[in-house]
Amino acid sequence: MCGRFPTPVVVLYTSLSTLTRQDARSLLLKILVCMKQVPQKDAPLKLNETGAWIREDVSYEVNEPDAYALEEALRQKEKHSGEVVVITAGPAHAQQVLREALAKGADRAIHLEDASFVRLDAINTARAFAAAIKGEKFDLIFTGLQSDDYGYAQTGVVLAELLGWPHATIIMQIEKSDSGIRVKRELEAGYFQFVEMPLPALLTIQSGINKLRYATLIGIKQAKNKPLRKVTFPELQSAIGSNMQKIERLYVPQKTKNTEFLEGPPGEVAKKLAEKLRNEVRVL
């Protein structure tokens, strides 16, 4: 009996450690999401003793634009695999933002834990974030377009400048490509702009880019065991400078009402009313 030797098969493989960084990016994405805890929109405004900010006993929630940034990061991870890391700065109660993000699917969290971080302006917040992630090699950083409390819309773009990364704002769509990403930006008057960008890059995400998910019961349980690194203010103090912006005083506008009766014939009253709407109220 004569037999035949099986046809030889050659298997080629490459270790991930031998891939270049650009090749690795084509396989997975490592995304950082900057998040913030802000006062609830419908919470009564309570000012502190100095009148420079609100009291600590108000109710808090996740900054809405940041929630959309997190959702987009999770969707990109589901498409391309990788890791989603969330970071926030603030006192102990700000950790709730991170716990919610971990429950929704983020892999780990970084908490810059100290009340002193709340008083930082946009550039120093960005400096603190940059120092906290030093040594990490992220492909993308997402922030919300702006915060619901300060509304500066500066922290994300300043962070990009500190890192030396390209950045784009008001993002409505993100598509991965071989050379990087292609993003859709919202402009004025219903116009949009499409931009090709290399990686790494920073994007500020517009609210409404996607539909937010809820945390599942399993996700909430798993969040308790996910890594959460705490960073103190003294650890980052050398990277932080003097604030370039400062709130001197907040106040609640006083409601006023004034009723004025216009008398005379209908034609004359109409003329007086038109003059007041044009010259005083300035709506004409």
Buried (B, 14 or more C-beta within 10 A) or exposed (E): EEEEEEEEEEEEEEEEEEEEEEEBBBEBBBBBBBBBBBBEEEEEEEBEEEEEBBEEEEEBBBBBBBBBBBBBBBBBBEEBEBBBBBBBBBBEEBBBBBBBBBBBBBBBBBBBBBEBBBBBBBBBBBBBBBBBBEEEEBBBBBBBBBBBBBEBBBBBBBBBBBBEBBBBBBBBBBEBEEEBBBBBBBEEEEEEEEEEBEBBBBBBBBBEBBEEBEBEEEBBEBBEEBEBEEBEBEBBEEBBEEBEEEEEEEEEEEEEEEEEEEEEEEEEEEEBEEEBEEEEEEEE
